[in-house]
Amino acid sequence: MRLLFLEALIVLAGCAASPDDIKPAVTNPTPYQAYDCRQLHAEAARLEAALPGEVSQQEDARTYDIISNLTIGFPVSGILGEDVEDQIAADRGKLGAVRQAIRTRGCDDPNAARPYVPN
C-alpha cells in the first residue's frame, strides 16, 4: 500500500499543474485605467473566451504528463509546449485587473463609455 502511494506521488510530482491550482498572476492595473467601459467589457470578454481553451489544454497537458511518467519516466508536456500554466495565470491576473477597473469605473452597462476620471 505504501509503495503504491509512493509511486502515485512520483508520477504526479513532475506533472503539469492542475488548472484548478493555478493562481492569477500579479497584474499591473494601470494600463486598464485608460480604457473606457466598452473597452473594459471587450477585454473581459476576450479573456473570458480564451480561458476555457487554455484550461482544456492544461488538463490535456496534465494527462499527457501522467501517461508519459508511467510509460517513459518523465513528463513531456513542457517539452511539447502543451503546458500553458503561465498563460492561464497571466490571463486570470489580467481578468482580475479588468474586473476591478469595471467595478471602480462603475461600468455596469457594457455599452456605456465613461472615460477615466482620476480621483
C-alpha positions in Angstrom: 0.0 0.0 0.0 2.8 2.4 0.9 4.6 1.5 -2.3 1.6 2.3 -4.4 1.1 5.6 -2.7 4.8 6.5 -3.2 4.6 5.5 -6.9 1.5 7.7 -7.3 3.3 10.7 -5.8 6.3 10.2 -8.1 4.0 10.0 -11.1 2.2 13.2 -10.2 5.3 15.1 -9.0 6.6 16.1 -12.4 3.2 16.7 -14.0 1.8 19.9 -15.3 -0.2 21.8 -12.8 -3.9 21.2 -12.5 -5.8 24.2 -13.8 -7.7 24.5 -10.5 -4.4 25.0 -8.7 -3.2 27.9 -10.9 -3.4 31.2 -9.2 -3.8 34.5 -11.0 -0.5 36.3 -11.7 0.0 39.7 -10.1 -1.0 42.2 -12.8 -0.5 45.9 -13.0 -4.0 47.5 -13.3 -2.6 50.8 -14.6 -3.0 50.1 -18.4 -6.7 49.4 -17.9 -7.3 52.9 -16.3 -7.2 54.4 -19.8 -9.9 52.1 -21.1 -13.5 53.2 -21.4 -16.3 50.9 -20.3 -16.8 49.4 -23.7 -13.1 48.6 -24.0 -13.1 47.1 -20.5 -16.0 44.9 -21.2 -14.5 43.8 -24.6 -11.2 42.9 -22.9 -13.0 41.0 -20.2 -15.0 39.1 -22.8 -11.8 38.3 -24.8 -10.1 37.0 -21.7 -13.2 35.0 -20.6 -13.3 33.5 -24.0 -9.6 32.5 -24.0 -9.5 30.9 -20.6 -11.6 27.7 -21.3 -9.4 26.7 -24.2 -6.3 27.3 -22.1 -7.8 25.3 -19.2 -8.6 22.4 -21.6 -5.1 22.5 -23.0 -3.7 22.4 -19.5 -5.9 19.5 -18.5 -4.6 17.6 -21.6 -1.0 18.5 -20.7 -1.5 17.1 -17.2 -3.0 13.9 -18.6 -0.1 13.6 -21.1 2.4 14.0 -18.2 0.8 11.3 -16.1 0.8 8.9 -19.1 4.4 9.8 -20.0 5.6 9.5 -16.4 4.1 6.0 -16.3 5.5 4.9 -19.7 8.8 6.6 -20.2 9.5 8.0 -16.8 9.3 11.8 -17.3 6.8 14.4 -18.2 6.6 15.6 -21.8 4.1 18.5 -21.8 6.7 21.1 -21.2 8.9 19.8 -24.0 5.9 19.7 -26.4 4.7 23.2 -25.4 1.4 21.9 -24.1 1.9 23.3 -20.6 0.2 26.7 -20.5 0.3 27.3 -16.8 1.9 30.7 -17.2 -0.6 31.9 -19.8 -3.5 30.8 -17.6 -2.0 32.7 -14.6 -1.4 35.8 -16.7 -4.9 35.8 -18.2 -6.5 35.2 -14.8 -4.5 38.1 -13.4 -5.5 40.4 -16.3 -9.1 39.4 -16.0 -9.0 40.3 -12.3 -7.5 43.7 -13.1 -10.1 44.4 -15.8 -12.9 43.4 -13.5 -11.5 45.7 -10.8 -11.4 48.6 -13.3 -15.0 47.8 -14.3 -16.1 48.0 -10.7 -14.1 51.1 -10.0 -15.4 52.9 -13.0 -19.0 51.8 -12.4 -19.3 50.2 -15.8 -22.4 48.1 -15.1 -23.6 48.7 -18.7 -21.1 47.2 -21.2 -22.3 49.8 -23.8 -21.5 52.8 -21.5 -18.4 54.8 -22.5 -17.4 56.5 -19.2 -13.9 58.0 -19.6 -11.5 57.5 -16.7 -11.6 60.4 -14.3 -8.8 60.3 -11.7 -9.8 60.9 -8.0 
